[in-house]
Amino acid sequence: MPAERIADRIFLADTIAAAEGCSPPFSDVVVRRPNFVSPPPPVDGGCGGSVRAAASWEYVNAVNRITLLHDVVVQEWETLLQSGPEAAETRATGATLLHCLDRAGFIQREPGEPSPVGYGIGSGDAALNNAAQRCSDDTGYGSRAAAQRLRTLRSVLGRHESEINDIARLRPVLERGAHPGGGPERTRFGLPL
């Protein structure tokens, strides 16, 4: 499955977005190469609100089940990335980016272990963000970071295969349940069908 479709295929983000008229939720499981110049939009898709408040209990229950699974997966994924060999790989990959920034004349701004955040990447410094993007592209940092994140995400998803299969069966509930009465009123020429 393509990395950009994980949220839609596994967590039905596209279906929730269509039902609630919002940006797709769960963008934190969409794996892309880092873009320091134009970061992705915030994780929250702005869903819920009045549409969900007026939806059937089945719809709300389905969204709650999906959200719960998403939260468990993200927590396990972050834990995996921050422990053992994955943490070591993350540090080694990040070191290539930071060494490149050092050579470009940037230094760590905050005390502590060297990290992209410690250098101020993403803080709004356009020159730094542009340099970080060049370094990412030149050193292969972005590709390696994305590959690791995708590999570890798929590993975590593999642990939840039966729950993911259960979620897939909720698509029809989402498609009809966001609308009171089981679905949008279907009309032709302004008359109910």
N, C-alpha and C positions, 0 to 999 in steps of 0.2 A: 504494500500500500504506500502511495506517495506520502512523504512527510507532511505536505501541506493539506492532506485530506484526513489526517488522523482525528482531528476534532469533529469533523463532519461524519465520518464513517463510524467511529467508536462511541462518541458522546452525542451524536445527532445534533450537533451545533447548528447545522444548516436548517434543519427542521424546526428547531426551537426559534431560530431567527425569523424564519418565514411565518411561523404561527404568531409570534409576538411583535413582528415589525421592528426588529432591532438588529444591531450588528451581531454576527455570530459570537456566542460566548465561548469560553474555554480556549482562547487564543494562546494561553501559556503552554499548551501541548503542541503547538505548531512549531516545528523545528526548521529554522532558517539559519543561513550563515549570518553572523553578526553584522549589523549595519550601524556603524557608529555615527554616521552623518545624518541618517534619517531613521531613527529607531522606530520599531513597530508601535502601533497604538497601544494604549493601556489594555490590560487583560480583561477588564470588565466590559461586557458587550452591551450594557444598558438594558438588559432584558428584565422581565418581571413586570412590576407596576400594575397598572389598571387591567391589562390583558390577563395577567395571571390571577389577579384578584377576582375576575369575573369568570374564570375558566372552571371547568368541571373538576371535581375532586380527583378523578382519574388522571387528568392532565397534570395537576399540581403534584400528585403522588409520583407520577412518572418523572417529572423534572427533578423532584427531590431525590429520587433514586439515582438518576444520572449524575446529579451534582455530588452526591455522596461518593459514588464510585470515582468520579473525577478527582475529588479532594483526596481520597485514599491513594490513588495512582500518583498524583503530584507529590504528596508527602513521601511516599516510598521512593519515587524517582529522585527527589532532592536528597534524601538520606543516602541513597546509593551513590550519587555523584559526589557526596561529601565524605565518603568513607573508603578506607582501604586503597586498592589499586586505582580505583576511579578518581579518588581525590589526588593521588600522586600524578596521574595522567593529566588531570585538569591543571595542576600547578606547573607541570613541565610544559604543557601547551601554552599556558599563560605566560610563562617565562620568555618564550620566543617573542611574543608580542611586546612585552615590557623591555626586553633588551633592544629591540628595534626602536622603541620610543626613546630609550636612553641615547642611542646613536643619533637620533634625530634632534636631540637637545632637550627633551622633556625629562622631568624628574618626578619622583614620588612626592605628593603634596601632603599626605597624611601619615602619621606614624603607624607602625605595625608591619605585618608581613606584606611584601609587595603584591599588589593586585591592581586590576584595571580601575576599580573604584578608588583605590589609594592614589592613583595617578590623576584622578579627576575625570576619567573618561565618562561621558554622559552628563557632565555638569554644566554643559552649555558653552564650553570653550570651543569655538568652531575650529581654530587652528589645531588644537589637540585632537578633536574628533576626526578631522580630515587626516591628520598624521596617523592616528590609530587605524583608520580605514585602509590607508596605503600599506601600513605595516601588516595588517591582517591579510591583505591580498598578496603582498610580496612574500610573506613567510609561510603562507598556507595555514595560518592560525584559524581563520574562519572556517575553512573546510574541515580541518581536524576537530575543532570544537563542535561543529554541527554533526559530524559523523559520530562522535562520542555520545552526544546528547540523544541522537536518534537510536543508536544501538542500545543505550541503557533504558530509554523509554520503551523500546520494543521488548526488552527483557522483563520490565515491570508489567507491561501489558500481558505478556505470556502467562504471568502468574494469576491473572484475573480472567482467563478465557471464558469460563462458564458465566461469570457475571456480565461480561461483554456480550455474550450470546443472548443473555436475558434482556439486556438493554436494547439490542437490535430489534427485538420483538415489540418494543414500545413505540416504534415509528408511527404505526397507524393511530395509536392513542394520542400522540402528539399532534398528528395531522388533523384529527377531528375534534380533539378535546379542548383546544384553546377557545373554541367558540361555544357559547351557551347553546344548548340544544343539540350538541354533538357535531356541529360543523356550520360553516357559513351558509346562510340562506342562498340557495341557488335560484337564480332568476333568469328569464329570457324576456326581452322586451319589457322589463319592469314588472313582470308577473311571476309569482312563485311557480316553481316546477313541481 
